[in-house]
């Protein structure tokens, strides 16, 4: 005799329907994800600065970071040459480069900047090692650490303490 009751067969049918619906939903969701066949490279793309790529237009101004890098001599040669060409035509960028150069020179001439003694004292009071806050009790009543990780100077872990396993 079978262990199944009429109610069990109805439950199996419901389970099969739920499972098939789940598979359909999973397929539907996965259909939105790109596959390697869907993603192709743009064969006509050319990187800026390469042959056939977008050129730096003389109407585009130099970014603030580019001006600072130009003045500091940190640009690569091709970027330096493009910036130099642009500076020949653009008075606005030329004035920004001159202002950046003046600021750089003034900073170099300024020499050492003195620090107030009070600020130096406060900075020296900042602890340079981690402090075990659990050992805030009396120094004479401190117990020996349970493990080397509990010794002062190691990071304090909040929550459960680590146990040797």
C-alpha positions as CSV (number, residue, x, y, z in Angstrom):
1,X,0.0,0.0,0.0
2,X,1.2,3.5,-0.8
3,X,2.1,6.0,1.9
4,X,0.6,8.8,-0.2
5,X,-2.7,10.3,0.5
6,X,-4.8,12.3,-2.0
7,X,-3.7,15.5,-0.2
8,X,0.0,14.6,-0.7
9,X,-0.5,14.4,-4.5
10,X,-2.1,17.9,-4.5
11,X,0.9,19.2,-2.5
12,X,3.3,17.7,-5.1
13,X,1.5,19.5,-7.9
14,X,1.6,22.8,-6.1
15,X,5.4,22.3,-5.4
16,X,6.0,21.5,-9.1
17,X,4.1,24.7,-10.1
18,X,6.1,26.8,-7.7
19,X,9.4,25.3,-8.9
20,X,8.5,25.9,-12.6
21,X,7.5,29.5,-11.8
22,X,10.8,30.0,-9.9
23,X,12.7,28.7,-13.0
24,X,10.8,31.0,-15.3
25,X,11.5,34.0,-13.0
26,X,15.1,33.0,-12.8
27,X,15.4,32.8,-16.6
28,X,13.6,36.2,-16.9
29,X,16.0,37.8,-14.5
30,X,19.0,36.3,-16.1
31,X,17.8,37.5,-19.5
32,X,18.6,41.1,-18.4
33,X,22.2,40.3,-17.7
34,X,24.7,40.9,-20.5
35,X,26.5,37.9,-21.8
36,X,29.8,37.9,-23.6
37,X,28.1,37.6,-26.9
38,X,26.0,40.7,-26.2
39,X,29.1,42.9,-25.3
40,X,31.2,43.7,-28.3
41,X,34.0,46.2,-28.7
42,X,33.6,49.4,-30.7
43,X,35.9,48.8,-33.6
44,X,35.7,52.5,-34.6
45,X,36.8,53.8,-31.2
46,X,40.2,55.6,-31.1
47,X,41.6,56.7,-27.8
48,X,42.3,60.5,-27.4
49,X,45.9,61.3,-28.4
50,X,46.3,58.3,-30.6
51,X,46.2,58.3,-34.4
52,X,42.5,58.8,-35.5
53,X,41.5,59.6,-31.9
54,X,40.0,62.8,-30.6
55,X,42.5,65.7,-30.5
56,X,42.8,68.3,-27.9
57,X,40.9,71.3,-29.2
58,X,42.4,74.7,-28.8
59,X,39.0,76.0,-27.5
60,X,39.3,73.7,-24.5
61,X,40.9,75.3,-21.5
62,X,43.4,73.5,-19.3
63,X,42.1,72.0,-16.1
64,X,43.3,73.4,-12.8
65,X,45.2,70.2,-12.1
66,X,46.8,70.4,-15.6
67,X,48.0,74.0,-14.9
68,X,49.6,72.9,-11.7
69,X,51.2,69.9,-13.3
70,X,52.5,72.1,-16.2
71,X,54.1,74.6,-13.8
72,X,55.6,71.8,-11.6
73,X,57.0,70.0,-14.7
74,X,54.9,66.8,-14.0
75,X,53.3,66.4,-17.4
76,X,54.4,63.7,-19.8
77,X,56.0,65.1,-22.9
78,X,53.0,64.7,-25.2
79,X,50.7,66.4,-22.7
80,X,53.3,69.1,-22.1
81,X,53.5,69.8,-25.9
82,X,49.7,69.9,-26.2
83,X,49.5,72.3,-23.2
84,X,52.3,74.5,-24.7
85,X,50.4,74.7,-28.0
86,X,47.2,75.7,-26.2
87,X,49.0,78.3,-24.1
88,X,50.3,80.0,-27.3
89,X,46.7,80.6,-28.4
90,X,44.8,81.1,-25.1
91,X,45.5,84.2,-23.0
92,X,43.2,83.0,-20.2
93,X,45.2,79.8,-19.6
94,X,48.5,81.7,-19.9
95,X,47.4,84.0,-17.1
96,X,46.4,81.0,-15.0
97,X,49.9,79.5,-15.6
98,X,51.5,82.8,-14.6
99,X,49.4,83.0,-11.4
100,X,50.3,79.4,-10.5
101,X,54.0,80.1,-11.2
102,X,53.9,83.2,-9.0
103,X,52.2,81.2,-6.2
104,X,54.8,78.4,-6.5
105,X,57.6,80.9,-6.3
106,X,56.1,82.7,-3.3
107,X,55.7,79.4,-1.5
108,X,59.3,78.4,-2.1
109,X,60.5,81.8,-0.9
110,X,58.5,81.7,2.3
111,X,60.9,79.3,4.0
112,X,60.1,77.5,7.1
113,X,56.7,78.3,8.7
114,X,56.9,78.5,12.5
115,X,54.5,76.5,14.6
116,X,53.1,77.9,17.8
117,X,54.5,76.3,20.9
118,X,51.1,75.6,22.3
119,X,50.1,73.6,19.1
120,X,53.3,71.7,19.2
121,X,52.7,70.8,22.9
122,X,49.2,69.6,22.2
123,X,50.4,67.5,19.3
124,X,53.1,65.9,21.5
125,X,50.4,64.8,23.9
126,X,48.7,62.6,21.4
127,X,49.4,58.9,22.3
128,X,51.6,57.1,19.8
129,X,50.5,53.6,20.8
130,X,47.2,52.0,21.3
131,X,46.0,51.9,24.9
132,X,44.1,49.0,26.4
133,X,41.0,50.7,28.0
134,X,40.1,47.5,29.9
135,X,43.2,48.0,32.0
136,X,42.0,51.4,33.3
137,X,41.9,50.0,36.9
138,X,44.5,50.5,39.6
139,X,48.0,49.8,38.4
140,X,48.8,47.6,41.5
141,X,45.7,45.4,41.0
142,X,46.2,44.6,37.3
143,X,46.1,40.9,36.6
144,X,48.5,39.1,34.2
145,X,46.9,39.1,30.6
146,X,45.2,35.9,29.6
147,X,46.9,35.8,26.3
148,X,49.5,37.8,24.4
149,X,46.7,39.5,22.5
150,X,45.4,41.0,25.8
151,X,48.7,42.7,26.5
152,X,48.7,46.5,26.4
153,X,49.5,48.0,23.0
154,X,47.4,45.5,21.0
155,X,44.1,46.6,19.5
156,X,41.1,46.3,21.8
157,X,38.3,44.2,20.3
158,X,34.8,45.2,21.3
159,X,32.2,42.5,21.9
160,X,33.3,39.0,22.7
161,X,36.9,38.4,23.7
162,X,39.0,36.1,21.5
163,X,39.6,32.7,23.0
164,X,42.4,30.3,22.2
165,X,41.1,27.4,20.2
